[in-house]
Amino acid sequence: LGAMFPASGGDYVFLRESFGKRIAFLSGWISLLVGFSAPIAAIAIAFGNYVSGSLTAGLLPLVTPTVLAVIIIIIFTCVHAQDLIFGVRTHVFFTIGKIIIIMLLITVGLTYGNGTFEHFKGSLKMSDIFSG
């Protein structure tokens, strides 16, 4: 379809050419309201569920996962509404933090793990690869 309709706009262009402007317009709004908002809400609620377990242990017993989800969405909305550079730096900060945590987990696992490689011996024979 991209070769048939060489224009920017993605789904909107394909739907406009197939079904008309009204359906394409509605699809854009549905994509905005459901396609982008729903994953953000799901991630925020998952974060709220994860964090509320530690907060309800005594610090803030009245904080629910939904309240935490709303708070985190508001915080990140404010961060991204401030300035593009500030939002980019926040994103880079969290990305570097995730990479550091993953590297620490790998390092600790390789350093203190006591696994063996016995289960890998003889597993790369051609007869084993094509046996399925």
MONORZI-V103367 format. One record per residue. RES is the residue in three letters. PSI is psi in radians with two decimals (* if undefined). NEAR is the number of other ideal C-beta (glycine too) atoms within 12 Angstrom. Layout:
[[RES | PSI | NEAR] [RES | PSI | NEAR]]
This chain:
[[LEU | -0.54 | 15] [GLY | -0.60 | 13] [ALA | -0.52 | 7] [MET | -0.60 | 10] [PHE | 1.40 | 18] [PRO | 1.26 | 11] [ALA | 2.68 | 16] [SER | 2.62 | 10] [GLY | -0.27 | 20] [GLY | -2.16 | 17] [ASP | -0.65 | 25] [TYR | -0.79 | 26] [VAL | -0.79 | 21] [PHE | -0.77 | 23] [LEU | -0.65 | 23] [ARG | -0.76 | 22] [GLU | -0.52 | 19] [SER | -0.76 | 16] [PHE | -0.11 | 16] [GLY | 2.99 | 14] [LYS | -0.62 | 16] [ARG | -0.85 | 13] [ILE | -0.69 | 18] [ALA | -0.72 | 24] [PHE | -0.81 | 18] [LEU | -0.66 | 19] [SER | -0.68 | 25] [GLY | -0.76 | 23] [TRP | -0.67 | 16] [ILE | -0.70 | 18] [SER | -0.72 | 20] [LEU | -0.83 | 16] [LEU | -0.60 | 15] [VAL | -0.80 | 16] [GLY | -0.50 | 16] [PHE | -0.69 | 15] [SER | -0.68 | 17] [ALA | -0.79 | 15] [PRO | -0.63 | 15] [ILE | -0.77 | 23] [ALA | -0.72 | 21] [ALA | -0.74 | 17] [ILE | -0.72 | 19] [ALA | -0.69 | 28] [ILE | -0.68 | 24] [ALA | -0.74 | 19] [PHE | -0.76 | 26] [GLY | -0.74 | 26] [ASN | -0.71 | 22] [TYR | -0.82 | 17] [VAL | -0.58 | 23] [SER | -0.45 | 26] [GLY | -0.66 | 19] [SER | -0.51 | 17] [LEU | -0.58 | 21] [THR | -0.04 | 19] [ALA | -0.13 | 11] [GLY | -0.42 | 10] [LEU | -1.03 | 12] [LEU | 1.47 | 16] [PRO | -0.28 | 12] [LEU | -0.04 | 11] [VAL | 2.15 | 23] [THR | 2.83 | 19] [PRO | -0.61 | 24] [THR | -0.71 | 18] [VAL | -0.75 | 22] [LEU | -0.67 | 28] [ALA | -0.77 | 26] [VAL | -0.74 | 20] [ILE | -0.78 | 23] [ILE | -0.63 | 27] [ILE | -0.73 | 24] [ILE | -0.74 | 16] [ILE | -0.85 | 18] [PHE | -0.49 | 22] [THR | -0.77 | 17] [CYS | -0.68 | 15] [VAL | -0.80 | 21] [HIS | -0.35 | 19] [ALA | -0.35 | 13] [GLN | -1.08 | 15] [ASP | 2.57 | 12] [LEU | -0.78 | 12] [ILE | -0.71 | 12] [PHE | -0.72 | 16] [GLY | -0.71 | 19] [VAL | -0.77 | 15] [ARG | -0.66 | 16] [THR | -0.76 | 22] [HIS | -0.77 | 17] [VAL | -0.71 | 14] [PHE | -0.85 | 15] [PHE | -0.61 | 16] [THR | -0.78 | 14] [ILE | -0.69 | 14] [GLY | -0.75 | 14] [LYS | -0.71 | 14] [ILE | -0.73 | 14] [ILE | -0.75 | 14] [ILE | -0.76 | 14] [ILE | -0.76 | 14] [MET | -0.68 | 14] [LEU | -0.74 | 15] [LEU | -0.74 | 15] [ILE | -0.78 | 14] [THR | -0.79 | 13] [VAL | -0.72 | 12] [GLY | -0.74 | 13] [LEU | -0.55 | 12] [THR | -0.83 | 10] [TYR | -0.10 | 11] [GLY | 2.54 | 12] [ASN | 0.65 | 8] [GLY | 2.98 | 10] [THR | 2.95 | 8] [PHE | 0.32 | 10] [GLU | -0.65 | 8] [HIS | -0.18 | 8] [PHE | -0.22 | 11] [LYS | 2.26 | 10] [GLY | 0.20 | 12] [SER | -0.09 | 13] [LEU | 0.51 | 10] [LYS | 2.54 | 11] [MET | -0.59 | 9] [SER | -0.56 | 10] [ASP | -0.62 | 12] [ILE | -0.74 | 10] [PHE | 0.26 | 8] [SER | -0.41 | 8] [GLY | * | 5]]
